[in-house]
């Protein structure tokens, strides 16, 4: 049986509104005097209300351009700090250097604060929180078409409570077996998720396909022997898609899932 592992945010679910809202909420707690909050506040309200105009603002465009270079929740804060500082970052090396400049204590506080802010929003208004997430109908349909032909799994830095609620909202509860939903508690690196997935399924690494929207995750996982596919519909830009093809990795789009993600199933 072939195993198909999906990242969650940006791959199984369009969570761009939720990520932005929670990131701004966390940033406002840690940096209450930041001038950037005067810009971010109205954009947050637009995103929370389900609008799309916030996406056209330069601050959000810079935020979304930096997200592919990060790995975990603290990176949302790093991106906002870079915008606040008017830091020009164009590649992974530049991002990594700026990340290292920030105190580890601040990054840790943002990481913890992000999950606390998400929990507050989710518990205070579950319906509004759920509405911030949108499905990818093409992917949902493909998973239904190939049900039984592949063993789907989740490998994510998201918390399991949120994942379970959102899978139910997306109509995917029965698609993923509970023991194959590996969340942030599994480990920091996606290599840890994939090693654990291989252990739980007892398949060879070359029978696992990993679909993630972060090129830096795929680069780290590929040496395991896993087939890696970049989800071109997620948190990435032409910068990552061009680099992925240069590295010989497949880049999938929602209109070619059978040919790319589900190839050979």
CORVENHU-V682460 format. One record per helix or strand. SS is the DSSP state (2 for helix, 1 for strand). FROM is the first residue (numbers start at 1). TO is the last residue. If there is no record, write none. Layout:
SS_FROM_TO ; SS_FROM_TO
This chain:
1_3_6 ; 1_9_9 ; 1_13_14 ; 2_16_30 ; 2_37_48 ; 2_53_56 ; 2_58_67 ; 2_74_84 ; 2_92_101 ; 2_104_124 ; 2_126_131 ; 1_134_135 ; 2_137_145 ; 1_147_147 ; 1_150_155 ; 2_160_169 ; 2_178_180 ; 1_181_182 ; 2_184_186 ; 2_190_201 ; 2_205_207 ; 1_208_212 ; 2_215_222 ; 1_227_231 ; 2_238_246 ; 1_250_252 ; 2_254_256
